[in-house]
């Protein structure tokens, strides 16, 4: 029995406490009985005084003094006793039964709330166990084989499928074409062809060599994680490490690194990665919703007292006003907001978050063709900024656009 020491200490502690309680109860009982005997003696003394007065052998002054003295002793004895009649009437076995009831209640509570048979798990041991699980977790090929097979998107335009075939042929003919490899990897991933996407992304990194960016490695890790059904394998971890070694602030790599630690039980490290990423935003980044859904549980398991901040969005007045509108008025209001955002981006430009918001809004309004045009324009705007392109690509994949 692995935890015999715990049970030995528990039994010893119980016996010691039980002995103290029984001795105390027996002592109180003995004191009460002794007090009752003293009171009986004092009453006999009072009776003897009265007999001496009747026989004429005791003077009245002396008799009064004796009555006062004996009466004082009776009062003192009575004050020293705690309800002697009730104590003396208590059965002798009641204290033992009370102690046994306490023992049974303690054991029952431990069996219900505790984990009998499990050894102690201090923080150091738990961290060591989590690290061991992380080192022995399944490889990428095993995870891909066990993951659900991705379903190909439906309703794809014939022109797009024809372009994909041409792109595959072009990359086969020109295997070092970086732009072609990049487009092939993105589109194969969007179609759920993760093996082809991974092959193209690996080729792109090999062609770029030392010039390969953090986003290149993060994109490869993301493809591998998607192929494994959301699981971060040791092989995907290699790419995440490569991304963060080039840019410690790469958001996609930070998010998936936190996910890897959460999957392995290192919730402390997951929280350390996710909490600042959540603060930095942007609020509509794809990883923000995922972090918000899990970070409170991760913080709790890490032993951190953390309260999820309120998500940014319309205030209560905006929501109430929209709720009171007729459906046509509400639709017109949304259309107007989208139009204003589109005009502002067309004339003044804006952040990648604004472009992402416009793309998603157009998809919600079922203006998918327009959303695709805006996405293509946004890619041109951020052509040399890998982090922003990755952000936009995630939005396109999640909304069903062609990345």
N, C-alpha and C positions, 0 to 999 in steps of 0.2 A: 504493500500500500504506500504510494508515493508520498502522501500527505499525513503519514502517521504522526509526525511531529506536531502538526497543527491540531489534530484530534487529541493527542496527549496533553498539549497545553490547554485546550478547551476544557477537557474533563477535569484536569487539575484545578483550573480556575473556578469551574463550577463547584467542585467539592469544597474549595476554600470559602467561597461566598456562602454556600449552603451552611457550612459549619458556623460561620460568623452569625448568620441569621438565626439559626437554631439556638445557639448559645445565648444570643440576645433575647430571644423570645422566652427561653427557659429562665433566664435571669430575671426578666420582668415578672414572670409568673411567680418565681420564688420570693421576690421583693413584695409582691402584692399579698402573698400568703403570710409572710412575716408581719406585714403591717396589720393584717386582720387579727393575728394573734396578739399583737401589742395593744390594739384597741380593746380586745376582750379583757386583757389584764387590767387596763386602766378602768374599765367599767366595773370590774370586780373590786378595785380599790375604792371607787366611789361608793359602792354598796357597803363596803367595810366601814367607811367613814360614817354612813348613816346608822349602821348598827352600833358603833361606838357612841354616837350621840344618844341613841335610845337607851343604852345601858348607863349613861351618865359618866362615862370614863373619858370623854373628850369635851374640852371647853368650846363654847360657840365660836370664839375668835379663831382658835386653832382649826376648828372644823371648816370655817369659811376659807382660811388660807389653803388647806388641803384640797378643798373642792376646786379652787381657782387653779392650783398647780396641776392637778390631774386633768381638769378641763382643757388647759393649755396644751398638755401633752396629747390629748385626744385630737385637738384641732391640728396640731403639727403632723401627727400621723396620718390624719385624713387628707391633708394637703399633699403629703408625700406619695399618696397612693393615686394611681390613675384608674378610676372606676374599678376598684378591686372586685366588686361583685361580678362585673362582666368578664374580667380576666379569669377569675377563679372558675367561672362557669364554662370557659372555652375548653373544648375537648383537647386532650393532649396530642392527638394525631393531626389536628388542624394545621399547625405550623409546617409539619413535614409534608402534608398534602399541598399546601400553598407553594412550597419550594419546588416540589415535583411538577406542579402546574406551570411554574415559571420556566423550568427546564424544558418541558414539552413544547411550550409556546416558542421558546428561543430556537429549538431544533426545527420546528415546523416553519418558522419564518425564514430560517436559513435555507431549508430545502426549497421553499417557494421562490425566494428572491436570489439565492446564491447559486453556486455551481459546484455541488458536491462531487468529489472525485477529480476536480481539476486543480493543478498546482497553481501557486501564486504566479502572476504575470506582471512583474515590475516593468516600468517604461523601457529600461535598457533591454530586457529580454524581448519585449514586443517589437522594438526597433530592429533587433537582430533577426527575429523571425521574419519580419517584413522584408528586410534586405535579402535574406535567404530565398524567400519566395520570388523576389524580383530577379535574382540570379538564375533561378531554375525555371522561369516561366517559359511557356511554349514558344517555339520558333515561328517565324513568319509563315513558312510553308504549312506547318501544322494548323495554324490559326486560319489561314485562307481555306484550307480543306474543310474545316469545321464550320466556317461562316456561311450564312445563307447566300445563295447565288443571287447576284444583283439582277433586277428586272430591267430590261432595256426600255428606254422611254418610248412611248407610243405617239402616233400622230406626227412623226417627223416628216418634213417636206421632202419630196423626191430630189429637189435641187440640192438640199443640204447633204443627203446621202450620196449624191453624185460627187459633190465637192469633197466629201470625206474620202471616197475612193481615189480621187485625183490626188488628194493630199498624201495618202498612204503611198501611192505610186511615186510621187515626187520625192518623198523622204527616202524611199528605197533607192531611187536613182541618185539622190544627193544626200548620203548619210551624214554629212558634216554640215548641213544647212541648219544653223541654229534657230532661225525663225521658224522654219518648217517643223523642226523637232518640238519647239515650244508649243506651236499650235496643235500639233498632233497629240502631244501629251495631254493638253487641256481638254481637247474634244473627245479623246478616247475615254478620259475619266468621266466626262459629262455623260457619255453613253453607257457607262458601267463596264467598259472594257479595261479593267484595271491592270491586267497583265500587259496589254499593249501600251497603256499609258505609262506604266512603270518602266518598261523597256525604253520608250522614247525619252522619258525624263532622265534616266540613267545615261543614255547616249548623249543627251544635251550637256549633262554635267561633265562627262568625259571629254567632249569636244571643247568645252570652255576651260577645262583644266583649272589652273589656279585662279582664273577669273570668275569661276562659278560663285554665285552670290549666296547669301544666307537664305534668300527666298527660293532659290533653286533647290537647295537641300530640304527646306521646309515643305516645299511642294511635293517632292519625292516622298517624304515621310507621310504627308497627308494622303497621297494616293495609296500607299501601303496600308495605312490605318483603315482607310475606306474598304480596301479589299479584304481586310481581316475582320470586318464587321464592327469597327470602332475600337478594336484592341490594339494596344501599342506594344509591338513585339521588340525583341532585342535588336533586330535589324533596323526597324524604324527608329529606335532610340539612337542608333549610330548616326542617322541623318539629322535627327534633332540636335544632337551634340555638335555636329558639323555646322549646322545653321547658327546655333548660339555662339559658337566659337568665332564666327565671322561677324555676328551682330547680336550681342546679348539682349537687345530690345526687340528682336524679331517676334511679333505678336503670335503668329501661328505656331511657331516652335515653342513659345512659352506656354501657350494654352495646352498643346498636346503633351508637353513635358509634365505639366501639372496633372493631366489626365493619367499619364503613365504612373506617377507616384500614387495617385488615388486608387488605381486598380491594384497596386501592389501593397496597399496598406500603410504607406508613408504619407498619412494625411497632413502631417506637419509640413512637409516639403511642398505638397500640393497647395496648401493654403498660402504658403510663402510666395508661390508663383502666381496664384490666381488673384489674391487680394489686391496687389498693386495694378494688375492688368485690368481688373474691374474698375478701379478708380481712374485709370488713364482713359478708358473708353476707346473709341467713341461709343455712345449709347446704343447705336444700331449696328455695331459690329457683330458678325455672326457668332463669335464666341461669347459675347456678353450674355445673351439669353441662356446659353448652356451653363456658364459659370453661375449666374444668378439662381438657376434651378438646383445647383448642387453645393454651393459654397457653404451654406449654413450647416449642412450635415457634415461636410468635410471639417469645418471649424470645430464642431462638437466632438468629432472623433479625434481631432488633434488636441483637444483640451483647451481650446481657445474660446473665450467669451466674446462672441461676435454677433452683431445685429446687422442684417442686410439693409443697406440704405435704400431709400425709396427710389424707384425707377423714375427717370425723367419722362415727361409726357404732358398731355393736356391737364390743366388744373380742373378742380371740381366744377367751377363755373362753366368751363368749356364743355365738359361732358354733359352737364345738366342742360345747357343751351342746345346742344346737338340732339339730346334725347327728346326735347320738346318739339323739334322740327318735324315736318312732314317728310316722308322718304324722298320726295322730289327736291325739297329744299336742302336736305342733308346732302344729297348727291351733288347738287349745284354748288354747295359750299366746298365740298371736297374737290370738285373739278376746278373751282376757282383757285384754291390753294395750290393745287398741282400746276395750274397754268402760271401762277405767279412764280413758283419755284423754277419752272422750266424757262421762263423769260429771263429771270435773274441769272441763271447759269449760262444761258446763251449769250448774254451781253457782258456780264461781269465775271463769269466763272464762279468757282466755289470750291469748297473742300470735297474730299472724296466721300465724306459722310453725306453731303448734300446730294451728290450724284447717286449714291446708293439709295437714298430716301426716294428720289424721283423715280428711279428704276423700279423699285418695289411698289411704289404707289401706282404706277402705270399698269403693272401686272395685276394688282388688286382690282383696278378699274377695267380689267380685261382688254387693255390696249397693248397687247403683247408685241405687235409689230413696231409700235412706237417705242416701247421699252427696249426692244432689241437695237433700234437705231441709236437711242440715247446711250446704251451700253457700249456700242461700237465707237461712238464719239468720245465717251469717257476714256476708253482704252487709248485713244490717240492723245487725249489730254495728259494722261499719266504714263506715257509710253516708256519713260526712263526711270520710273519710280516703282521698284519691285513690290514694296509693301502695299502701296495703294492698288496696284494691279491684282495682287493676291486677294485683297479685300473685295474688289469688284468681281473677281472671278468666282469667289465663294457665293456672292449674291446672285450671280447669273446661274450657277449650278442649282442653288436652292429654289430659284423661281422658275426653273425650266427653260431658261434662255440658252442660246448657243454661245458658249464661252470662247 
